[in-house]
Structures are given as structure tokens and as C-alpha cells.
Amino acid sequence: MKRAVFPGSFDPITIGHLDIVNRGLKVFDEIIIGIGENTDKKYMFSSDKRAEYVETVFKKNNKVTVKTYSGLTVDFCKKNNSNFLIRGLRNPSDFEFEKSIALINRKISDIETVFFLTSIENSYISSSIVRELIRNNGDYQLFLKELLFKTSSTINLIFSNAFFRRLLISSYDIHSVFIIPSSN
């Protein structure tokens, strides 16, 4: 079984994250979404709340599990018997940043990183931008409303924030593009 870890803060999870997970499932048998704690970051939502939101999104998909962790991501991978990390790339600066981390991870472990290019329609979405929209009462729903895609009703999610309203659930169209860096 090919198992991959998709690490991140998911603060909050966006349709861009969903896109990466769904395309990752075309390559891997199972994906563990690892919600990490970075002591240098200030989060909008607690680790437990972020895990709850991600679990809600994938609750009907038995190929996706959600776990929280602290420490090195490669150690989390080893603990969960995964030899692969998944990372999404929106632009060249994402690639340069992620490439450095992937090379370090490969140097200190046997973990390979698989990069997925974001789909064009999601290439500008980031959790940071969505958080700013939430804080400033902007229309954040454009980036979140399709997340709860596996059910057929409207769910009222309370994200400990008055700006979150009822989210309409709809299906999500999946397109697959990925690159795997060589080991050299």
C-alpha cells in the first residue's frame, strides 16, 4: 500500500488543499493529513479545531485520515509508515521553498516528496489570504464553500468566528497533474 503524508497547518483548510488531496488519491492508496504545530506561527484556529474541520471535509472518504503532530515531519512519516510527503506548488517561489525542505528531508531520511501543481483556478488561494478575509469580513466563502463536498445537505460550521456562516455543499471536479523529482 502506498501511503503519503500531506503535512500543513490547514488554518483553515481551503479548496486548494482539497484539490491536492483529491489528486494525490489518484497516486496513493491512502493519505494522512498531518496537522503540524509550528511554534513560529500564530494560528487562527486551535489544532483540535483544525483537525475537526479537516475531518468534516473528508469524513466519508476512508482513504484519508487526519492526525495532529509536533516535531519533525519526517519523524511523523516514519511513525505512520509512510515513505512519501505530498506538497502543493502554486508558483515558482513555492517550488524553491519546498525544494529545499524536500532535499533536507531526503538527506536525513528515506522520505521522498511528491509535488502536485495546483490547478489554475486554485493557484492564488492560500490560507493566509483566507484568514485575512475572515478577519476583515471579506467574502471568504469563495475559497471554502466547496469543501464539504461528500454530503448532500447544508452544514452549519462554527469555526469559533462569527464570520463563518452556513456553507453550501457541492461536488468538486478533480484534475490530475503532478511531478516527482528525481533522486539525484
N, CA, C and O of each residue as an XYZ file, in Angstrom:
736
protein
N       0.837     -1.177      0.000
C       0.000      0.000      0.000
C       0.885      1.245      0.000
O       1.797      1.372      0.818
N       0.608      2.152     -0.918
C       1.348      3.416     -0.968
C       0.608      4.444     -0.117
O      -0.520      4.834     -0.414
N       1.285      4.867      0.952
C       0.709      5.836      1.886
C       1.554      7.104      1.837
O       2.784      7.045      1.838
N       0.883      8.246      1.795
C       1.576      9.533      1.793
C       1.048     10.400      2.921
O      -0.096     10.258      3.353
N       1.896     11.296      3.387
C       1.508     12.291      4.378
C       1.440     13.645      3.681
O       2.363     14.037      2.966
N       0.341     14.349      3.899
C       0.188     15.722      3.421
C       0.229     16.613      4.658
O      -0.788     16.801      5.325
N       1.419     17.169      4.967
C       1.548     17.977      6.177
C       1.197     19.441      5.931
O       1.322     19.944      4.814
N       0.765     20.103      6.973
C       0.485     21.527      6.873
C      -0.220     22.010      8.123
O      -0.494     21.237      9.041
N      -0.507     23.299      8.144
C      -1.240     23.853      9.282
C      -2.745     23.818      9.032
O      -3.520     23.699      9.981
N      -3.169     23.917      7.784
C      -4.587     23.861      7.414
C      -5.394     24.822      8.277
O      -6.376     24.443      8.915
N      -4.954     26.072      8.281
C      -5.506     27.103      9.157
C      -6.071     28.267      8.343
O      -5.461     29.336      8.314
N      -7.215     28.094      7.682
C      -8.074     26.917      7.591
C      -7.762     26.099      6.339
O      -6.978     26.521      5.490
N      -8.383     24.930      6.236
C      -8.288     24.133      5.025
C      -9.073     24.866      3.930
O     -10.145     25.415      4.185
N      -8.529     24.866      2.720
C      -9.163     25.581      1.606
C      -9.453     24.618      0.462
O      -9.081     23.446      0.517
N     -10.119     25.121     -0.574
C     -10.373     24.287     -1.745
C      -9.067     23.946     -2.461
O      -9.011     22.962     -3.197
N      -8.031     24.734     -2.258
C      -6.715     24.398     -2.809
C      -6.156     23.136     -2.163
O      -5.610     22.278     -2.858
N      -6.282     23.011     -0.847
C      -5.853     21.798     -0.147
C      -6.655     20.594     -0.625
O      -6.106     19.522     -0.877
N      -7.952     20.793     -0.742
C      -8.833     19.715     -1.198
C      -8.415     19.209     -2.572
O      -8.400     18.004     -2.821
N      -8.083     20.122     -3.446
C      -7.631     19.784     -4.793
C      -6.384     18.899     -4.744
O      -6.300     17.902     -5.461
N      -5.425     19.260     -3.905
C      -4.185     18.483     -3.784
C      -4.471     17.085     -3.229
O      -3.931     16.102     -3.734
N      -5.304     16.988     -2.210
C      -5.622     15.681     -1.637
C      -6.323     14.794     -2.667
O      -5.956     13.631     -2.838
N      -7.317     15.331     -3.343
C      -8.054     14.524     -4.320
C      -7.162     14.040     -5.457
O      -7.315     12.910     -5.920
N      -6.254     14.860     -5.904
C      -5.341     14.412     -6.962
C      -4.294     13.457     -6.407
O      -3.835     12.558     -7.111
N      -3.915     13.650     -5.147
C      -2.988     12.723     -4.511
C      -3.566     11.325     -4.387
O      -2.831     10.340     -4.449
N      -4.862     11.232     -4.214
C      -5.512      9.927     -4.096
C      -5.502      9.148     -5.411
O      -5.771      7.947     -5.419
N      -5.199      9.813     -6.506
C      -5.047      9.107     -7.786
C      -3.684      8.425     -7.875
O      -3.471      7.563     -8.728
N      -2.768      8.808     -6.997
C      -1.411      8.260     -6.999
C      -1.186      7.346     -5.792
O      -0.502      6.328     -5.900
N      -1.760      7.707     -4.652
C      -1.539      6.978     -3.407
C      -2.813      6.268     -2.965
O      -3.925      6.723     -3.236
N      -2.625      5.140     -2.276
C      -3.755      4.371     -1.757
C      -4.381      5.035     -0.539
O      -5.581      4.911     -0.294
N      -3.551      5.741      0.221
C      -4.016      6.386      1.447
C      -3.237      7.677      1.655
O      -2.046      7.755      1.352
N      -3.922      8.680      2.172
C      -3.264      9.942      2.529
C      -3.581     10.256      3.986
O      -4.737     10.239      4.410
N      -2.531     10.542      4.732
C      -2.681     11.014      6.106
C      -2.463     12.521      6.072
O      -1.392     12.996      5.695
N      -3.476     13.256      6.465
C      -3.324     14.708      6.566
C      -2.746     14.978      7.947
O      -3.405     14.766      8.965
N      -1.501     15.452      7.963
C      -0.794     15.727      9.206
C      -0.885     17.195      9.554
O      -0.286     18.038      8.886
N      -1.624     17.497     10.583
C      -1.774     18.889     11.013
C      -0.673     19.162     12.029
O      -0.738     18.738     13.183
N       0.334     19.883     11.562
C       1.514     20.128     12.380
C       1.414     21.390     13.205
O       0.616     22.285     12.929
N       2.244     21.433     14.218
C       2.371     22.611     15.079
C       3.719     23.252     14.818
O       4.761     22.629     15.021
N       3.698     24.475     14.376
C       4.906     25.245     14.143
C       4.951     26.335     15.209
O       4.099     27.223     15.226
N       5.930     26.271     16.085
C       5.991     27.218     17.202
C       6.187     28.660     16.739
O       5.941     29.592     17.506
N       6.627     28.855     15.494
C       6.820     30.207     14.978
C       5.543     30.824     14.412
O       5.524     32.013     14.096
N       4.475     30.034     14.278
C       3.234     30.529     13.691
C       2.212     30.865     14.763
O       2.149     30.236     15.819
N       1.422     31.870     14.456
C       0.280     32.199     15.303
C      -0.962     31.743     14.535
O      -1.237     32.235     13.441
N      -1.698     30.813     15.106
C      -2.833     30.207     14.424
C      -4.138     30.930     14.748
O      -4.317     31.463     15.843
N      -5.041     30.935     13.773
C      -6.376     31.467     13.986
C      -7.227     30.442     14.739
O      -8.026     30.802     15.603
N      -7.045     29.159     14.401
C      -7.831     28.083     14.995
C      -6.909     27.128     15.749
O      -5.757     26.929     15.363
N      -7.417     26.551     16.804
C      -6.623     25.591     17.584
C      -6.350     24.339     16.747
O      -7.024     24.085     15.749
N      -5.380     23.588     17.160
C      -5.040     22.330     16.497
C      -6.240     21.389     16.467
O      -6.503     20.751     15.448
N      -6.960     21.301     17.563
C      -8.141     20.434     17.634
C      -9.226     20.896     16.665
O      -9.851     20.073     15.996
N      -9.451     22.204     16.587
C     -10.465     22.730     15.671
C     -10.059     22.491     14.213
O     -10.892     22.114     13.388
N      -8.785     22.710     13.901
C      -8.328     22.469     12.529
C      -8.510     21.010     12.152
O      -8.930     20.701     11.037
N      -8.194     20.106     13.082
C      -8.385     18.673     12.821
C      -9.870     18.372     12.622
O     -10.233     17.595     11.738
N     -10.716     18.975     13.427
C     -12.163     18.762     13.310
C     -12.677     19.207     11.937
O     -13.483     18.509     11.321
N     -12.215     20.364     11.458
C     -12.669     20.862     10.162
C     -12.213     19.951      9.028
O     -12.979     19.650      8.112
N     -10.960     19.519      9.100
C     -10.432     18.644      8.045
C     -11.153     17.298      8.084
O     -11.485     16.748      7.034
N     -11.397     16.766      9.271
C     -12.144     15.511      9.394
C     -13.547     15.649      8.813
O     -14.047     14.720      8.179
N     -14.182     16.791      9.022
C     -15.513     17.031      8.469
C     -15.481     16.972      6.948
O     -16.365     16.392      6.317
N     -14.458     17.575      6.373
C     -14.339     17.591      4.909
C     -14.201     16.180      4.348
O     -14.786     15.868      3.311
N     -13.436     15.329      5.020
C     -13.119     14.006      4.481
C     -13.830     12.866      5.211
O     -13.414     11.713      5.100
N     -14.881     13.167      5.947
C     -15.491     12.147      6.802
C     -16.021     10.935      6.044
O     -16.104      9.851      6.623
N     -16.375     11.077      4.798
C     -16.888      9.929      4.032
C     -15.827      9.300      3.139
O     -16.143      8.439      2.319
N     -14.588      9.715      3.287
C     -13.514      9.168      2.460
C     -12.597      8.324      3.342
O     -11.801      8.865      4.110
N     -12.707      7.001      3.232
C     -11.920      6.127      4.097
C     -10.458      6.016      3.671
O      -9.683      5.303      4.309
N     -10.072      6.711      2.602
C      -8.675      6.725      2.174
C      -7.898      7.896      2.778
O      -6.693      8.030      2.563
N      -8.596      8.733      3.528
C      -7.976      9.912      4.133
C      -8.161      9.847      5.644
O      -9.276      9.682      6.137
N      -7.047      9.981      6.377
C      -7.115     10.087      7.831
C      -6.472     11.404      8.241
O      -5.646     11.963      7.519
N      -6.858     11.877      9.387
C      -6.378     13.165      9.891
C      -5.728     12.940     11.248
O      -6.316     12.325     12.138
N      -4.507     13.445     11.396
C      -3.784     13.339     12.664
C      -3.059     14.648     12.931
O      -2.662     15.354     12.004
N      -2.893     14.957     14.195
C      -2.087     16.115     14.575
C      -0.725     15.611     15.047
O      -0.582     14.476     15.500
N       0.264     16.487     14.927
C       1.599     16.099     15.378
C       2.430     17.330     15.682
O       2.102     18.445     15.278
N       3.516     17.095     16.405
C       4.527     18.129     16.618
C       5.872     17.467     16.353
O       5.979     16.240     16.358
N       6.867     18.256     16.131
C       8.180     17.706     15.829
C       8.424     17.661     14.329
O       7.723     18.301     13.545
N       9.431     16.892     13.955
C       9.809     16.811     12.544
C       8.776     16.026     11.741
O       8.273     14.996     12.187
N       8.477     16.523     10.569
C       7.523     15.851      9.689
C       8.030     14.480      9.268
O       7.239     13.542      9.160
N       9.339     14.341      9.027
C       9.870     13.028      8.631
C       9.681     12.004      9.750
O       9.450     10.827      9.471
N       9.776     12.429     11.005
C       9.520     11.516     12.119
C       8.048     11.098     12.146
O       7.727      9.942     12.421
N       7.165     12.047     11.860
C       5.731     11.738     11.766
C       5.479     10.731     10.643
O       4.678      9.809     10.802
N       6.159     10.905      9.514
C       6.030      9.957      8.397
C       6.460      8.559      8.823
O       5.749      7.583      8.581
N       7.617      8.465      9.453
C       8.125      7.160      9.896
C       7.166      6.504     10.888
O       6.886      5.309     10.795
N       6.673      7.288     11.828
C       5.740      6.775     12.833
C       4.476      6.215     12.179
O       3.852      5.294     12.706
N       4.105      6.780     11.025
C       2.891      6.374     10.329
C       3.168      5.502      9.100
O       2.305      5.343      8.237
N       4.379      4.939      9.030
C       4.761      4.025      7.944
C       4.516      4.604      6.554
O       3.960      3.943      5.677
N       4.938      5.833      6.377
C       4.818      6.496      5.078
C       6.208      6.882      4.577
O       7.022      7.422      5.327
N       6.466      6.602      3.314
C       7.737      6.982      2.694
C       7.602      8.190      1.782
O       8.553      8.568      1.098
N       6.403      8.803      1.773
C       6.154      9.908      0.852
C       5.486     11.082      1.552
O       4.632     10.912      2.422
N       5.898     12.266      1.150
C       5.246     13.514      1.536
C       4.600     14.097      0.292
O       5.133     13.963     -0.809
N       3.468     14.737      0.461
C       2.802     15.454     -0.626
C       2.897     16.938     -0.321
O       2.662     17.367      0.809
N       3.241     17.714     -1.332
C       3.247     19.169     -1.195
C       2.615     19.784     -2.441
O       2.818     19.297     -3.554
N       1.865     20.836     -2.251
C       1.260     21.557     -3.360
C       2.125     22.748     -3.737
O       2.691     23.423     -2.877
N       2.216     22.992     -5.037
C       3.006     24.120     -5.544
C       2.096     25.072     -6.309
O       1.434     24.677     -7.269
N       2.069     26.345     -5.870
C       1.263     27.364     -6.541
C       2.079     28.191     -7.515
O       1.554     28.665     -8.522
N       3.355     28.367     -7.223
C       4.177     29.285     -8.013
C       5.659     28.931     -7.849
O       6.003     28.058     -7.053
N       6.537     29.607     -8.602
C       7.975     29.291     -8.504
C       8.570     29.498     -7.110
O       9.469     28.754     -6.718
N       8.100     30.477     -6.361
C       8.661     30.667     -5.018
C       8.263     29.518     -4.094
O       9.049     29.122     -3.233
N       7.040     28.972     -4.262
C       6.681     27.762     -3.502
C       7.655     26.637     -3.827
O       8.112     25.928     -2.931
N       7.971     26.473     -5.113
C       8.864     25.389     -5.519
C      10.237     25.551     -4.868
O      10.781     24.582     -4.338
N      10.800     26.742     -4.898
C      12.132     26.957     -4.317
C      12.132     26.653     -2.821
O      13.053     26.013     -2.313
N      11.108     27.110     -2.125
C      11.000     26.854     -0.688
C      10.837     25.359     -0.415
O      11.551     24.790      0.411
N       9.893     24.729     -1.113
C       9.592     23.304     -0.883
C      10.733     22.399     -1.339
O      10.967     21.346     -0.747
N      11.443     22.809     -2.392
C      12.571     22.010     -2.873
C      13.641     21.899     -1.795
O      14.182     20.816     -1.570
N      13.949     22.997     -1.134
C      14.954     22.984     -0.068
C      14.557     22.039      1.056
O      15.377     21.259      1.539
N      13.304     22.110      1.466
C      12.828     21.226      2.531
C      12.862     19.771      2.068
O      13.258     18.887      2.828
N      12.448     19.518      0.827
C      12.443     18.148      0.296
C      13.854     17.568      0.264
O      14.054     16.397      0.587
N      14.822     18.376     -0.120
C      16.204     17.897     -0.169
C      16.743     17.594      1.230
O      17.455     16.609      1.430
N      16.403     18.437      2.180
C      16.820     18.176      3.565
C      16.149     16.912      4.086
O      16.800     16.071      4.706
N      14.850     16.778      3.836
C      14.137     15.580      4.290
C      14.742     14.315      3.686
O      14.867     13.299      4.370
N      15.113     14.372      2.422
C      15.711     13.203      1.771
C      17.079     12.900      2.373
O      17.457     11.738      2.515
N      17.818     13.951      2.725
C      19.157     13.777      3.303
C      19.091     13.116      4.684
O      19.942     12.289      5.012
N      18.101     13.471      5.485
C      18.023     12.955      6.855
C      17.130     11.717      6.987
O      17.040     11.133      8.067
N      16.470     11.315      5.896
C      15.571     10.152      5.959
C      15.427      9.558      4.565
O      16.050     10.025      3.612
N      14.612      8.538      4.458
C      14.297      7.943      3.161
C      12.975      8.471      2.608
O      12.388      7.858      1.716
N      12.518      9.567      3.114
C      11.223     10.121      2.712
C      11.375     10.911      1.412
O      12.221     11.799      1.309
N      10.548     10.575      0.426
C      10.516     11.304     -0.845
C       9.354     12.284     -0.829
O       8.309     12.007     -0.240
N       9.533     13.420     -1.472
C       8.472     14.415     -1.583
C       7.927     14.400     -3.002
O       8.681     14.441     -3.974
N       6.609     14.341     -3.105
C       5.923     14.380     -4.394
C       5.208     15.725     -4.465
O       4.411     16.063     -3.590
N       5.498     16.480     -5.506
C       4.901     17.795     -5.683
C       3.714     17.711     -6.645
O       3.788     17.078     -7.698
N       2.640     18.357     -6.261
C       1.474     18.482     -7.123
C       1.307     19.954     -7.474
O       1.246     20.811     -6.592
N       1.234     20.235     -8.755
C       0.968     21.602     -9.189
C      -0.502     21.913     -8.933
O      -1.375     21.100     -9.236
N      -0.771     23.081     -8.382
C      -2.170     23.430     -8.152
C      -2.856     23.647     -9.487
O      -2.222     24.010    -10.478
N      -4.140     23.423     -9.496
C      -4.905     23.718    -10.701
C      -4.950     25.237    -10.858
O      -4.865     25.973     -9.875
N      -5.082     25.686    -12.072
C      -5.035     27.125    -12.367
C      -6.047     27.898    -11.530
O      -5.738     28.969    -11.007
N      -7.251     27.356    -11.404
C      -8.295     28.087    -10.677
C      -8.014     28.205     -9.179
O      -8.657     29.000     -8.494
N      -7.059     27.422     -8.659
C      -6.726     27.497     -7.229
C      -5.339     28.050     -6.959
O      -4.911     28.090     -5.805
N      -4.637     28.472     -7.976
C      -3.229     28.830     -7.825
C      -2.985     30.080     -6.970
O      -1.862     30.298     -6.517
N      -3.979     30.873     -6.751
C      -3.803     32.100     -5.976
C      -4.328     31.962     -4.545
O      -4.202     32.897     -3.754
N      -4.906     30.827     -4.207
C      -5.536     30.654     -2.894
C      -4.493     30.235     -1.861
O      -3.681     29.343     -2.103
N      -4.534     30.893     -0.716
C      -3.686     30.489      0.410
C      -4.485     30.659      1.689
O      -5.393     31.487      1.761
N      -4.145     29.879      2.686
C      -4.815     30.005      3.987
C      -4.603     31.392      4.578
O      -5.487     31.925      5.249
N      -3.433     31.977      4.332
C      -3.153     33.319      4.856
C      -4.138     34.346      4.309
O      -4.642     35.186      5.054
N      -4.409     34.277      3.018
C      -5.358     35.205      2.406
C      -6.758     34.961      2.948
O      -7.487     35.910      3.238
N      -7.139     33.694      3.087
C      -8.464     33.377      3.615
C      -8.601     33.887      5.045
O      -9.651     34.416      5.408
N      -7.552     33.737      5.870
C      -7.607     34.263      7.240
C      -7.818     35.775      7.243
O      -8.583     36.294      8.055
N      -7.148     36.475      6.346
C      -7.323     37.933      6.262
C      -8.750     38.291      5.861
O      -9.327     39.245      6.382
N      -9.314     37.523      4.936
C     -10.705     37.764      4.548
C     -11.639     37.540      5.733
O     -12.572     38.314      5.942
N     -11.393     36.490      6.505
C     -12.230     36.200      7.670
C     -12.123     37.332      8.688
O     -13.133     37.824      9.191
N     -10.887     37.739      8.987
C     -10.676     38.806      9.980
C     -11.333     40.120      9.583
O     -11.767     40.890     10.440
N     -11.402     40.373      8.282
C     -11.900     41.655      7.791
C     -13.274     41.565      7.145
O     -13.664     42.438      6.370
N     -14.002     40.505      7.469
C     -15.362     40.306      6.989
C     -15.459     40.309      5.461
O     -16.447     40.780      4.897
N     -14.432     39.784      4.800
C     -14.462     39.658      3.341
C     -15.189     38.395      2.919
O     -15.590     37.597      3.767
N     -15.362     38.207      1.633
C     -16.091     37.055      1.110
C     -15.169     35.840      1.013
O     -14.735     35.467     -0.077
N     -14.880     35.236      2.144
C     -14.007     34.065      2.224
C     -14.680     32.807      1.681
O     -13.992     31.848      1.333
N     -16.022     32.792      1.601
C     -16.744     31.586      1.211
C     -16.394     31.111     -0.192
O     -16.559     29.931     -0.501
N     -15.916     32.003     -1.039
C     -15.493     31.596     -2.382
C     -14.401     30.545     -2.329
O     -14.242     29.766     -3.269
N     -13.644     30.515     -1.237
C     -12.493     29.626     -1.117
C     -12.760     28.447     -0.189
O     -11.913     27.567     -0.039
N     -13.932     28.431      0.432
C     -14.257     27.377      1.377
C     -15.540     26.626      1.050
O     -15.698     25.484      1.481
N     -16.456     27.224      0.307
C     -17.800     26.665      0.214
C     -17.874     25.281     -0.409
O     -18.820     24.544     -0.135
N     -16.916     24.907     -1.231
C     -16.971     23.600     -1.863
C     -16.268     22.521     -1.041
O     -16.174     21.376     -1.482
N     -15.784     22.864      0.124
C     -15.019     21.902      0.905
C     -15.817     20.701      1.372
O     -15.307     19.581      1.348
N     -17.025     20.900      1.788
C     -17.803     19.801      2.352
C     -18.532     19.107      1.213
O     -19.759     19.147      1.123
N     -17.746     18.465      0.338
C     -18.224     18.007     -0.959
C     -18.823     16.625     -0.970
O     -19.346     16.220     -2.009
N     -18.785     15.885      0.088
C     -19.234     14.496      0.061
C     -20.625     14.289      0.671
O     -21.104     13.157      0.729
N     -21.270     15.346      1.120
C     -22.610     15.186      1.668
C     -23.599     15.957      0.817
O     -23.202     16.667     -0.107
N     -24.861     15.830      1.113
C     -25.866     16.450      0.246
C     -26.751     17.441      0.980
O     -27.845     17.753      0.510
N     -26.307     17.936      2.110
C     -27.097     18.913      2.851
C     -26.240     20.110      3.210
O     -25.031     20.111      2.980
N     -26.861     21.116      3.765
C     -26.127     22.287      4.234
C     -25.717     22.053      5.675
O     -26.525     21.633      6.502
N     -24.456     22.328      5.969
C     -23.930     22.129      7.318
C     -23.562     23.489      7.893
O     -22.953     24.319      7.218
N     -23.930     23.699      9.115
C     -23.550     24.932      9.781
C     -22.265     24.658     10.553
O     -22.274     23.967     11.571
N     -21.167     25.206     10.059
C     -19.888     25.032     10.739
C     -19.622     26.256     11.599
O     -19.689     27.392     11.128
N     -19.329     26.014     12.830
C     -18.991     27.126     13.716
C     -17.497     27.054     13.971
O     -17.031     26.186     14.710
N     -16.750     27.952     13.370
C     -15.304     27.965     13.475
C     -14.846     28.920     14.577
O     -13.782     29.527     14.459
N     -15.620     29.059     15.631
C     -15.295     29.981     16.723
C     -15.105     31.400     16.190
O     -14.313     32.175     16.727
N     -15.840     31.728     15.129
C     -15.696     33.020     14.497
C     -17.045     33.402     13.905
O     -17.623     32.631     13.139
N     -17.552     34.574     14.249
C     -18.877     34.982     13.811
C     -18.987     35.137     12.298
O     -20.098     35.127     11.768
N     -17.871     35.280     11.588
C     -17.929     35.492     10.151
C     -18.248     34.225      9.372
O     -18.700     34.304      8.230
N     -18.022     33.057      9.967
C     -18.337     31.823      9.259
C     -19.844     31.621      9.282
O     -20.468     31.663     10.342
N     -20.412     31.408      8.140
C     -21.851     31.208      8.010
C     -22.108     29.809      7.467
O     -21.201     28.981      7.385
N     -23.340     29.567      7.103
C     -23.687     28.274      6.513
C     -22.941     28.111      5.184
O     -22.860     29.043      4.385
N     -22.406     26.925      4.968
C     -21.645     26.647      3.759
C     -22.430     25.686      2.881
O     -22.878     24.638      3.345
N     -22.594     26.041      1.620
C     -23.310     25.173      0.694
C     -22.376     24.080      0.209
O     -21.243     24.355     -0.185
N     -22.839     22.868      0.236
C     -22.018     21.721     -0.121
C     -22.285     21.350     -1.574
O     -23.435     21.241     -2.000
N     -21.220     21.160     -2.317
C     -21.378     20.761     -3.710
C     -20.245     19.824     -4.085
O     -19.284     19.677     -3.329
N     -20.346     19.200     -5.223
C     -19.289     18.275     -5.649
C     -18.119     19.057     -6.205
O     -18.258     20.217     -6.593
N     -16.973     18.417     -6.239
C     -15.737     19.065     -6.657
C     -15.164     18.339     -7.858
O     -15.030     17.115     -7.835
N     -14.827     19.064     -8.894
C     -14.265     18.482    -10.101
C     -12.761     18.295     -9.914
O     -12.073     19.228     -9.499
N     -12.241     17.106    -10.214
C     -10.844     16.786     -9.950
C     -10.065     16.706    -11.258
O     -10.521     16.078    -12.213
N      -8.901     17.333    -11.306
C      -7.981     17.252    -12.434
C      -6.629     16.839    -11.879
O      -6.248     17.296    -10.801
N      -5.903     16.001    -12.573
C      -4.659     15.474    -12.020
C      -3.444     15.911    -12.821
O      -3.357     15.668    -14.025
N      -2.504     16.560    -12.138
C      -1.205     16.912    -12.694
C      -0.212     16.786    -11.558
O      -0.437     17.333    -10.478
N       0.889     16.074    -11.780
C       1.876     16.004    -10.719
C       3.247     15.794    -11.308
O       3.390     15.354    -12.449
N       4.276     16.119    -10.502
C       5.657     15.864    -10.883
C       6.340     15.193     -9.711
O       6.044     15.485     -8.553
N       7.245     14.303    -10.018
C       8.047     13.656     -8.988
C       9.507     13.983     -9.262
O      10.013     13.648    -10.333
N      10.205     14.630     -8.320
C      11.597     14.968     -8.548
C      12.470     13.710     -8.570
O      12.163     12.718     -7.909
N      13.547     13.767     -9.330
C      14.456     12.625     -9.363
C      15.242     12.548     -8.065
O      15.308     13.526     -7.320
N      15.830     11.408     -7.792
C      16.602     11.212     -6.557
C      18.010     11.777     -6.666
O      18.759     11.747     -5.689
N      18.379     12.282     -7.812
C      19.753     12.790     -7.996
C      19.914     14.174     -7.450
O      21.002     14.744     -7.524
